[in-house]
């Protein structure tokens, strides 16, 4: 990686998460931002770069009283915040700014003061919407039956993803759902869009999170243990899930993940902890395969054999994930927050000795991806 | 770029069955991807067929059936090929 290496020096989620009926989306941004500033020992005046998605950066910057000299409003779905980290690294290396605040907040459940989002693309509107798609539950899972047919992935294996993540959620006091569940519970829950049952779909909650990143050579100025950004990648494929090139693999995952691993100069063997954005239960399986942790069609067995479960060789989605922890709509921020907690040694389900954590985010329905490699060891 | 005429025949590549309802569509209903014999894929609905995993078999042969909704809107749906011949 060229230029100064990036470090996370502030990271926090909103004070409350779950159902927050008395706080607008902008107020949630502010709550997350001020929590991250307090974590870093900074004030608004120290921030000279700003990025957000969902809301326009103009709106949030004004509300926070920011005067950024660098702004990024890349908004390609829930992975946008991973991409913001990558863009911030480039901006700081280029000398455009020094200290970047990245915020996410969404009143996803209560919809208080919610920003209007252009959710459907013109292409999807023309070629998919006429056939009765109503949003993510009727779009995101579209490739899965093909994947099952071609690779032998079973319904029980997909349900088991939710079961294992609930185990992690049980160790997290902030998780929305914490009671253990079984494969039978998942397959017996209400059908949403076959083959996806309710417990294979993410939560809809309110909350937010914020990060502050700066050049790694400044980390001694901050109170928290630095978390270094070793590498990153981004990619896009299509706004129409029906037009994915390969229904068993996300091209955006492969591009973003490949570039992140290459820029960090790591292989899968170096990864101690993994977060894969799980809007639906199939996504961690695609992520495991597209990042190279498993061969094609092997991820169902890999999770079944408890490799990603507590005590396993590759702890994954250790906050409980979008399926059990929280999901306000653009979950990528929460995946990175958990990676950072793990690297700081402050996670509720802490992985002892973990030194490298990868966060892979998805945007749209396999439309985009962002990937960040974090470490608590200076490069 | 050019417009090319295609046969209207293909196979069921993948699908979901939506149980959450949609105004104007009987639920549950399939949201499908059809692979046309010419190679391209498109979203559609499989009609004239039970909306069940047993009836909706991956790779089964389907053929287009146009449904006219208005003077301006006609949608291409697909139905199982009735004579059973492979497309």
Interface residues (C-beta under 8 A of the other chain):
Chain A: X127 X128 X130 X131 X132 X133 X134 X137 X138 X139 X141 X142 X143 X144 X145 X146 X149 X190 X191 X192 X193 X194 X195 X196 X240 X242 X243 X247
Chain B: X13 X14 X15 X16 X17 X18 X19 X20 X22 X25 X28 X29 X31 X32 X33 X41 X42 X43 X44 X45 X53 X58 X59 X73 X75
